[in-house]
Amino acid sequence: MPLPNTIDSLSHDLSELGIQLGSTVMVHSSLGKIGWTVGGPVSVVRALLDVLGSEGTLVMPAESPNILDPSDWNDPQVKAEWHETIRATLPVFDPLTTPTTMGAIAEAFRTFPETRRSNHPIVSVCANGPLASEIVSEHSLEFCEGRGTPFEKLYNLDAQTLLLGVGFNRCTSLHYAESLVPRRRTTTHRYPMSVNGERVWIENIDMANDDGVHFPIVGDQFAETASIRLGTVGQADSTLFSTRDLVDFAKTYFVRELN
């Protein structure tokens, strides 16, 4: 039976995987796949920050889809007759208090000292480190995973992506890649915002959910052709790679498959 994970053991695993001091890394994660950890998700965050060091920048998604119109929730507990009440009273996004639904590690990171968060109601990004302000300062409301967003910044910075116990279906940079091709798949999102002190509903065009159609295939093909690092962090199968390499590969794939 394996020993519980600790900050030190996770730091060792992350270093063995290839994460280096001073790097910029976007992390998608599953605490359940990592296994029982002394200190819980906060210890995972501390291990990541320790391995990156004071010159490195840690980034995580902080999406909050519960800010969307309730008709988009797909929650069987929410009755259709409740929708108007929800629409009338749903709190607007607050970067300081709105929780993320991206898992226990991402939520712990959101509240970590000196973590900064981009100001997008449904697809915000958190960052901690010397490049944090640069990464989260701009986040376009329309095509919130495309140009003018932290995902473009991560591409331009040649950041790495770490899939920590999750697959390519959780890799948001694939939405960024698809947003750059002509026949991208789109949807419409609607959510409340505070505009000049008034609560109003905003409607924007964004990337559609992949729903496992293309992203896992892109990931499998990318892993066969690109330089990636595979390893185990705690008990989680993990993958480390260049964000830019993935996006460039995925753009070619989407042009071929969608156009």
Residue pairs with C-beta under 8 A, 6 or more apart in sequence:
2 35
2 235
3 9
4 35
4 36
4 37
4 38
5 34
5 35
5 36
5 37
5 38
5 43
5 234
5 235
6 37
6 38
6 39
6 43
7 38
7 39
7 43
7 46
7 47
7 50
8 47
9 234
10 34
10 37
10 43
10 44
10 47
10 233
10 234
11 47
11 50
11 51
13 231
13 232
13 233
13 234
14 47
14 48
14 51
14 233
15 51
16 231
17 162
17 229
17 231
17 233
17 238
17 240
18 229
18 231
18 240
19 25
19 48
19 51
19 52
19 160
19 162
19 240
20 51
21 51
21 52
21 53
21 55
21 56
22 52
22 53
22 55
22 56
23 52
23 56
23 57
23 159
23 160
24 56
24 57
24 59
24 129
24 131
24 135
24 154
24 157
24 159
24 160
25 48
25 52
25 56
25 57
25 58
25 59
25 159
25 160
25 161
25 162
25 240
26 59
26 60
26 61
26 154
26 159
26 160
26 161
26 162
26 172
26 173
26 243
27 48
27 58
27 59
27 60
27 105
27 161
27 162
27 164
28 60
28 61
28 102
28 161
28 162
28 163
28 164
28 166
28 170
28 171
28 172
29 44
29 60
29 103
29 105
29 106
29 162
29 164
29 165
29 166
29 236
30 103
30 105
30 164
30 165
30 166
30 236
31 37
31 40
31 41
31 44
31 103
31 104
31 105
31 165
32 165
33 164
33 165
33 166
33 234
33 235
33 236
33 237
34 44
34 164
34 165
34 233
34 234
34 235
34 236
35 234
35 235
35 236
37 43
37 44
37 234
39 46
40 104
40 108
41 104
41 105
41 107
41 108
42 108
42 112
44 105
44 108
45 58
45 105
45 108
45 109
45 112
48 58
49 56
49 58
49 128
49 129
52 58
52 129
54 129
54 130
55 129
55 130
56 129
57 127
57 128
57 129
57 130
57 131
57 132
57 135
57 159
58 109
58 127
58 128
58 129
59 125
59 126
59 127
59 128
59 132
59 135
59 150
59 154
59 159
60 102
60 105
60 106
60 109
60 110
60 125
60 126
60 127
61 100
61 102
61 106
61 123
61 124
61 125
61 126
61 172
62 100
62 102
62 106
62 109
62 110
62 117
62 118
62 124
62 125
62 126
63 100
63 101
63 102
63 122
63 123
63 124
64 93
64 98
64 99
64 100
64 101
64 121
64 122
64 124
65 72
65 73
65 101
65 122
66 73
66 101
67 90
67 92
67 93
67 98
67 121
67 122
67 191
67 192
68 122
68 189
68 190
68 191
69 83
69 87
69 189
69 190
69 191
69 201
70 78
70 82
70 83
70 86
70 87
70 90
71 83
72 189
72 190
78 86
87 192
87 201
90 192
91 98
91 192
92 121
92 192
92 193
92 194
92 199
93 119
93 120
93 121
93 122
93 124
93 191
93 193
95 117
95 118
95 119
95 124
96 117
99 107
99 110
100 106
100 107
100 110
100 124
100 126
105 164
106 126
109 115
109 126
109 128
110 117
110 126
112 128
114 128
114 132
115 126
115 127
115 128
115 132
116 126
116 127
116 128
116 132
116 133
116 136
117 124
117 125
117 126
117 127
117 136
118 124
118 125
118 126
118 135
118 136
118 137
118 138
118 139
118 149
118 150
119 136
119 139
120 139
120 140
120 141
120 144
120 149
121 191
121 192
121 193
121 202
122 144
122 189
122 191
123 139
123 144
123 145
123 149
123 172
123 206
124 136
124 139
125 135
125 136
125 139
125 149
125 150
125 151
126 136
127 133
127 135
127 136
127 150
131 157
134 153
135 150
135 153
135 154
135 157
136 150
138 148
138 149
138 150
138 153
139 148
139 149
139 150
140 146
140 147
140 148
140 149
141 202
141 204
142 204
142 205
142 206
143 149
143 179
143 204
143 205
143 206
143 207
144 189
144 204
144 206
144 207
145 151
145 172
145 175
145 176
145 179
145 206
145 207
146 152
146 175
146 176
146 179
146 180
146 207
147 179
147 180
149 176
151 172
151 173
151 175
151 176
152 176
154 173
154 243
155 173
155 176
155 243
155 244
155 247
158 242
158 243
158 244
159 243
159 244
160 240
160 241
160 242
160 243
161 171
161 173
161 240
161 241
161 242
161 243
161 246
162 238
162 239
162 240
163 170
163 171
163 238
163 239
163 240
164 233
164 236
164 238
165 233
165 234
165 236
165 237
165 238
167 216
167 219
168 174
168 215
168 216
168 218
168 219
168 220
168 222
169 210
169 212
169 215
169 216
169 219
171 215
171 219
171 246
173 243
173 246
173 247
173 250
174 210
174 214
174 215
174 218
174 246
174 247
174 250
175 207
175 210
176 247
177 246
177 247
177 248
177 250
177 251
177 254
178 184
178 185
178 207
178 214
178 250
178 254
178 258
179 207
180 247
180 251
181 251
181 254
181 255
181 258
181 259
182 255
182 259
183 258
183 259
184 207
184 254
184 258
185 207
185 208
185 210
185 258
186 205
186 206
186 207
186 208
187 205
187 206
187 207
187 208
187 209
188 203
188 204
188 205
188 206
189 203
189 204
189 205
189 206
190 201
190 202
190 203
190 204
191 201
191 202
192 199
192 200
192 201
192 202
193 199
193 200
193 201
193 202
194 200
195 202
214 253
214 254
214 257
217 253
218 246
218 249
218 250
218 253
221 249
221 253
222 228
222 241
222 245
222 246
222 249
222 250
223 239
225 249
226 241
226 242
226 245
226 246
226 249
227 241
227 242
227 245
228 239
228 240
228 241
229 239
229 240
229 241
230 237
230 238
230 239
231 238
231 240
232 238
